[in-house]
Amino acid sequence: MFKKILIAEDHEHTNISVRKTLDDLGVPQREFRFYCDDAYKLIQIAIRQEKPFDLLITDLSFDEDSNIQQISGGKELVRAVKAIQPGIKIIVFSLENDISKVDELFEELGIDAYVRKARYDAEDLKRAIDAVANNKKYRSADLMRHKRVENSFDFKAFDIEIITLLCNGTPQKNIPAYLQQKNIKPSGLSSVEKRLNTIKTSLNISNNEQLVAYCKDKKII
């Protein structure tokens, strides 16, 4: 189990719940910070003292106030922390229930677990901490149920990118140029065509127009 945990969360009632969860798990050392900048500075200090944190638990969104921050949100905090301590474990604890955005956290930022704030999130957080401590990935069960209900296909960030381009009127043949410009891979036309065909076949959809309509209806894009 983890011995030193940092929690970045700006709502006191959530911190009280997390504190109780860590008490139940017997975590000996934990620090709470309301601001991302303060959390990042504490990570830096711990590294310099050669007593790094084992785990960072962070929200995604932080309310703005008069205390102007260089790091304004959880995604930016995770990215900054990973840059100076690549091996730290990360749990995101947030209200976000957009499947594609959660997927991006795993794929682009390399987080270890995502726990959605909900009615029984204390037990969910315990399960996540235990899973991550055993080098496993974890996602909230209710998020996975939501995913199965809303989507009969596991849309990736790349899929959403190219379908959004189609929705915005970009011809399929022009999509590779956009992907190359944004350094998104794969970017070849054959890769785009293959991926779109895979999605349409899985969903029993015959053309791109129907695919765009489906994704808009399911709020995937």
Secondary structure as GFF3:
##gff-version 3
##sequence-region A 1 221
A	DSSP	beta_strand	4	8	.	.	.	ID=ss1
A	DSSP	alpha_helix	12	25	.	.	.	ID=ss2
A	DSSP	beta_strand	29	33	.	.	.	ID=ss3
A	DSSP	alpha_helix	36	48	.	.	.	ID=ss4
A	DSSP	beta_strand	55	58	.	.	.	ID=ss5
A	DSSP	alpha_helix	74	84	.	.	.	ID=ss6
A	DSSP	beta_strand	89	94	.	.	.	ID=ss7
A	DSSP	alpha_helix	99	109	.	.	.	ID=ss8
A	DSSP	beta_strand	113	116	.	.	.	ID=ss9
A	DSSP	alpha_helix	121	133	.	.	.	ID=ss10
A	DSSP	beta_strand	138	139	.	.	.	ID=ss11
A	DSSP	alpha_helix	141	150	.	.	.	ID=ss12
A	DSSP	alpha_helix	157	167	.	.	.	ID=ss13
A	DSSP	three_ten_helix	172	174	.	.	.	ID=ss14
A	DSSP	alpha_helix	175	181	.	.	.	ID=ss15
A	DSSP	alpha_helix	189	203	.	.	.	ID=ss16
A	DSSP	alpha_helix	208	217	.	.	.	ID=ss17
###
